[in-house]
Amino acid sequence: MKRNIGRLDQFIRIFIGLALLAYVVKDGQLMPGWPLLGLLGVVLVGTAALSYCPLYDVFKVSSRDKSDRMV
């Protein structure tokens, strides 16, 4: 599994993913549409943690630049 998510993309995914998860459990109650939003939040945080997005691989896209390729 080759990394294809850059640092900025990672930060954006983590921010949006955590915001979606926080919205889902807002005020200690599950919000309407929680399964879809919760799953999307988990997927965004998970892909950011792995630095790999399967959709990027399918479409041969990468958001990593040369400064991100140290590892």
Phi and psi in radians as a Rosetta constraint file:
Dihedral C 1 N 2 CA 2 C 2 CIRCULARHARMONIC -1.550 0.35
Dihedral N 2 CA 2 C 2 N 3 CIRCULARHARMONIC 2.338 0.35
Dihedral C 2 N 3 CA 3 C 3 CIRCULARHARMONIC -1.151 0.35
Dihedral N 3 CA 3 C 3 N 4 CIRCULARHARMONIC 2.345 0.35
Dihedral C 3 N 4 CA 4 C 4 CIRCULARHARMONIC -2.399 0.35
Dihedral N 4 CA 4 C 4 N 5 CIRCULARHARMONIC 0.245 0.35
Dihedral C 4 N 5 CA 5 C 5 CIRCULARHARMONIC -2.021 0.35
Dihedral N 5 CA 5 C 5 N 6 CIRCULARHARMONIC 2.191 0.35
Dihedral C 5 N 6 CA 6 C 6 CIRCULARHARMONIC -1.417 0.35
Dihedral N 6 CA 6 C 6 N 7 CIRCULARHARMONIC 3.052 0.35
Dihedral C 6 N 7 CA 7 C 7 CIRCULARHARMONIC -1.101 0.35
Dihedral N 7 CA 7 C 7 N 8 CIRCULARHARMONIC -0.816 0.35
Dihedral C 7 N 8 CA 8 C 8 CIRCULARHARMONIC -1.082 0.35
Dihedral N 8 CA 8 C 8 N 9 CIRCULARHARMONIC -0.768 0.35
Dihedral C 8 N 9 CA 9 C 9 CIRCULARHARMONIC -1.043 0.35
Dihedral N 9 CA 9 C 9 N 10 CIRCULARHARMONIC -0.697 0.35
Dihedral C 9 N 10 CA 10 C 10 CIRCULARHARMONIC -1.072 0.35
Dihedral N 10 CA 10 C 10 N 11 CIRCULARHARMONIC -0.864 0.35
Dihedral C 10 N 11 CA 11 C 11 CIRCULARHARMONIC -1.068 0.35
Dihedral N 11 CA 11 C 11 N 12 CIRCULARHARMONIC -0.720 0.35
Dihedral C 11 N 12 CA 12 C 12 CIRCULARHARMONIC -1.134 0.35
Dihedral N 12 CA 12 C 12 N 13 CIRCULARHARMONIC -0.763 0.35
Dihedral C 12 N 13 CA 13 C 13 CIRCULARHARMONIC -1.107 0.35
Dihedral N 13 CA 13 C 13 N 14 CIRCULARHARMONIC -0.742 0.35
Dihedral C 13 N 14 CA 14 C 14 CIRCULARHARMONIC -1.120 0.35
Dihedral N 14 CA 14 C 14 N 15 CIRCULARHARMONIC -0.803 0.35
Dihedral C 14 N 15 CA 15 C 15 CIRCULARHARMONIC -1.057 0.35
Dihedral N 15 CA 15 C 15 N 16 CIRCULARHARMONIC -0.881 0.35
Dihedral C 15 N 16 CA 16 C 16 CIRCULARHARMONIC -1.173 0.35
Dihedral N 16 CA 16 C 16 N 17 CIRCULARHARMONIC -0.719 0.35
Dihedral C 16 N 17 CA 17 C 17 CIRCULARHARMONIC -1.082 0.35
Dihedral N 17 CA 17 C 17 N 18 CIRCULARHARMONIC -0.798 0.35
Dihedral C 17 N 18 CA 18 C 18 CIRCULARHARMONIC -1.186 0.35
Dihedral N 18 CA 18 C 18 N 19 CIRCULARHARMONIC -0.617 0.35
Dihedral C 18 N 19 CA 19 C 19 CIRCULARHARMONIC -1.129 0.35
Dihedral N 19 CA 19 C 19 N 20 CIRCULARHARMONIC -0.718 0.35
Dihedral C 19 N 20 CA 20 C 20 CIRCULARHARMONIC -1.123 0.35
Dihedral N 20 CA 20 C 20 N 21 CIRCULARHARMONIC -0.756 0.35
Dihedral C 20 N 21 CA 21 C 21 CIRCULARHARMONIC -1.120 0.35
Dihedral N 21 CA 21 C 21 N 22 CIRCULARHARMONIC -0.671 0.35
Dihedral C 21 N 22 CA 22 C 22 CIRCULARHARMONIC -1.176 0.35
Dihedral N 22 CA 22 C 22 N 23 CIRCULARHARMONIC -0.661 0.35
Dihedral C 22 N 23 CA 23 C 23 CIRCULARHARMONIC -1.133 0.35
Dihedral N 23 CA 23 C 23 N 24 CIRCULARHARMONIC -0.670 0.35
Dihedral C 23 N 24 CA 24 C 24 CIRCULARHARMONIC -1.072 0.35
Dihedral N 24 CA 24 C 24 N 25 CIRCULARHARMONIC -0.683 0.35
Dihedral C 24 N 25 CA 25 C 25 CIRCULARHARMONIC -1.840 0.35
Dihedral N 25 CA 25 C 25 N 26 CIRCULARHARMONIC 0.538 0.35
Dihedral C 25 N 26 CA 26 C 26 CIRCULARHARMONIC -1.018 0.35
Dihedral N 26 CA 26 C 26 N 27 CIRCULARHARMONIC 2.284 0.35
Dihedral C 26 N 27 CA 27 C 27 CIRCULARHARMONIC 1.048 0.35
Dihedral N 27 CA 27 C 27 N 28 CIRCULARHARMONIC 0.412 0.35
Dihedral C 27 N 28 CA 28 C 28 CIRCULARHARMONIC 1.336 0.35
Dihedral N 28 CA 28 C 28 N 29 CIRCULARHARMONIC 0.108 0.35
Dihedral C 28 N 29 CA 29 C 29 CIRCULARHARMONIC -2.122 0.35
Dihedral N 29 CA 29 C 29 N 30 CIRCULARHARMONIC 2.539 0.35
Dihedral C 29 N 30 CA 30 C 30 CIRCULARHARMONIC -1.277 0.35
Dihedral N 30 CA 30 C 30 N 31 CIRCULARHARMONIC 2.353 0.35
Dihedral C 30 N 31 CA 31 C 31 CIRCULARHARMONIC -1.525 0.35
Dihedral N 31 CA 31 C 31 N 32 CIRCULARHARMONIC 2.801 0.35
Dihedral C 31 N 32 CA 32 C 32 CIRCULARHARMONIC -1.057 0.35
Dihedral N 32 CA 32 C 32 N 33 CIRCULARHARMONIC 2.460 0.35
Dihedral C 32 N 33 CA 33 C 33 CIRCULARHARMONIC 1.386 0.35
Dihedral N 33 CA 33 C 33 N 34 CIRCULARHARMONIC 0.292 0.35
Dihedral C 33 N 34 CA 34 C 34 CIRCULARHARMONIC -1.081 0.35
Dihedral N 34 CA 34 C 34 N 35 CIRCULARHARMONIC -0.596 0.35
Dihedral C 34 N 35 CA 35 C 35 CIRCULARHARMONIC -1.101 0.35
Dihedral N 35 CA 35 C 35 N 36 CIRCULARHARMONIC -0.771 0.35
Dihedral C 35 N 36 CA 36 C 36 CIRCULARHARMONIC -1.206 0.35
Dihedral N 36 CA 36 C 36 N 37 CIRCULARHARMONIC -0.831 0.35
Dihedral C 36 N 37 CA 37 C 37 CIRCULARHARMONIC -1.181 0.35
Dihedral N 37 CA 37 C 37 N 38 CIRCULARHARMONIC -0.676 0.35
Dihedral C 37 N 38 CA 38 C 38 CIRCULARHARMONIC -1.111 0.35
Dihedral N 38 CA 38 C 38 N 39 CIRCULARHARMONIC -0.766 0.35
Dihedral C 38 N 39 CA 39 C 39 CIRCULARHARMONIC -1.119 0.35
Dihedral N 39 CA 39 C 39 N 40 CIRCULARHARMONIC -0.748 0.35
Dihedral C 39 N 40 CA 40 C 40 CIRCULARHARMONIC -1.075 0.35
Dihedral N 40 CA 40 C 40 N 41 CIRCULARHARMONIC -0.725 0.35
Dihedral C 40 N 41 CA 41 C 41 CIRCULARHARMONIC -1.098 0.35
Dihedral N 41 CA 41 C 41 N 42 CIRCULARHARMONIC -0.758 0.35
Dihedral C 41 N 42 CA 42 C 42 CIRCULARHARMONIC -1.145 0.35
Dihedral N 42 CA 42 C 42 N 43 CIRCULARHARMONIC -0.716 0.35
Dihedral C 42 N 43 CA 43 C 43 CIRCULARHARMONIC -1.114 0.35
Dihedral N 43 CA 43 C 43 N 44 CIRCULARHARMONIC -0.759 0.35
Dihedral C 43 N 44 CA 44 C 44 CIRCULARHARMONIC -1.105 0.35
Dihedral N 44 CA 44 C 44 N 45 CIRCULARHARMONIC -0.778 0.35
Dihedral C 44 N 45 CA 45 C 45 CIRCULARHARMONIC -1.177 0.35
Dihedral N 45 CA 45 C 45 N 46 CIRCULARHARMONIC -0.691 0.35
Dihedral C 45 N 46 CA 46 C 46 CIRCULARHARMONIC -1.136 0.35
Dihedral N 46 CA 46 C 46 N 47 CIRCULARHARMONIC -0.778 0.35
Dihedral C 46 N 47 CA 47 C 47 CIRCULARHARMONIC -1.162 0.35
Dihedral N 47 CA 47 C 47 N 48 CIRCULARHARMONIC -0.590 0.35
Dihedral C 47 N 48 CA 48 C 48 CIRCULARHARMONIC -1.175 0.35
Dihedral N 48 CA 48 C 48 N 49 CIRCULARHARMONIC -0.704 0.35
Dihedral C 48 N 49 CA 49 C 49 CIRCULARHARMONIC -1.148 0.35
Dihedral N 49 CA 49 C 49 N 50 CIRCULARHARMONIC -0.617 0.35
Dihedral C 49 N 50 CA 50 C 50 CIRCULARHARMONIC -1.531 0.35
Dihedral N 50 CA 50 C 50 N 51 CIRCULARHARMONIC -0.215 0.35
Dihedral C 50 N 51 CA 51 C 51 CIRCULARHARMONIC 0.995 0.35
Dihedral N 51 CA 51 C 51 N 52 CIRCULARHARMONIC 0.577 0.35
Dihedral C 51 N 52 CA 52 C 52 CIRCULARHARMONIC -2.493 0.35
Dihedral N 52 CA 52 C 52 N 53 CIRCULARHARMONIC 2.275 0.35
Dihedral C 52 N 53 CA 53 C 53 CIRCULARHARMONIC -2.146 0.35
Dihedral N 53 CA 53 C 53 N 54 CIRCULARHARMONIC 2.053 0.35
Dihedral C 53 N 54 CA 54 C 54 CIRCULARHARMONIC -1.053 0.35
Dihedral N 54 CA 54 C 54 N 55 CIRCULARHARMONIC -0.602 0.35
Dihedral C 54 N 55 CA 55 C 55 CIRCULARHARMONIC -1.151 0.35
Dihedral N 55 CA 55 C 55 N 56 CIRCULARHARMONIC -0.658 0.35
Dihedral C 55 N 56 CA 56 C 56 CIRCULARHARMONIC -1.063 0.35
Dihedral N 56 CA 56 C 56 N 57 CIRCULARHARMONIC -0.674 0.35
Dihedral C 56 N 57 CA 57 C 57 CIRCULARHARMONIC -1.153 0.35
Dihedral N 57 CA 57 C 57 N 58 CIRCULARHARMONIC -0.731 0.35
Dihedral C 57 N 58 CA 58 C 58 CIRCULARHARMONIC -1.096 0.35
Dihedral N 58 CA 58 C 58 N 59 CIRCULARHARMONIC -0.746 0.35
Dihedral C 58 N 59 CA 59 C 59 CIRCULARHARMONIC -1.601 0.35
Dihedral N 59 CA 59 C 59 N 60 CIRCULARHARMONIC 0.112 0.35
Dihedral C 59 N 60 CA 60 C 60 CIRCULARHARMONIC 0.961 0.35
Dihedral N 60 CA 60 C 60 N 61 CIRCULARHARMONIC 0.846 0.35
Dihedral C 60 N 61 CA 61 C 61 CIRCULARHARMONIC -2.007 0.35
Dihedral N 61 CA 61 C 61 N 62 CIRCULARHARMONIC 2.602 0.35
Dihedral C 61 N 62 CA 62 C 62 CIRCULARHARMONIC -2.536 0.35
Dihedral N 62 CA 62 C 62 N 63 CIRCULARHARMONIC 2.392 0.35
Dihedral C 62 N 63 CA 63 C 63 CIRCULARHARMONIC -1.773 0.35
Dihedral N 63 CA 63 C 63 N 64 CIRCULARHARMONIC 0.104 0.35
Dihedral C 63 N 64 CA 64 C 64 CIRCULARHARMONIC -1.451 0.35
Dihedral N 64 CA 64 C 64 N 65 CIRCULARHARMONIC 2.440 0.35
Dihedral C 64 N 65 CA 65 C 65 CIRCULARHARMONIC -1.959 0.35
Dihedral N 65 CA 65 C 65 N 66 CIRCULARHARMONIC -3.069 0.35
Dihedral C 65 N 66 CA 66 C 66 CIRCULARHARMONIC -1.071 0.35
Dihedral N 66 CA 66 C 66 N 67 CIRCULARHARMONIC -0.577 0.35
Dihedral C 66 N 67 CA 67 C 67 CIRCULARHARMONIC -1.257 0.35
Dihedral N 67 CA 67 C 67 N 68 CIRCULARHARMONIC -0.390 0.35
Dihedral C 67 N 68 CA 68 C 68 CIRCULARHARMONIC -1.458 0.35
Dihedral N 68 CA 68 C 68 N 69 CIRCULARHARMONIC -0.215 0.35
Dihedral C 68 N 69 CA 69 C 69 CIRCULARHARMONIC -1.588 0.35
Dihedral N 69 CA 69 C 69 N 70 CIRCULARHARMONIC 0.411 0.35
Dihedral C 69 N 70 CA 70 C 70 CIRCULARHARMONIC -1.156 0.35
Dihedral N 70 CA 70 C 70 N 71 CIRCULARHARMONIC -0.579 0.35
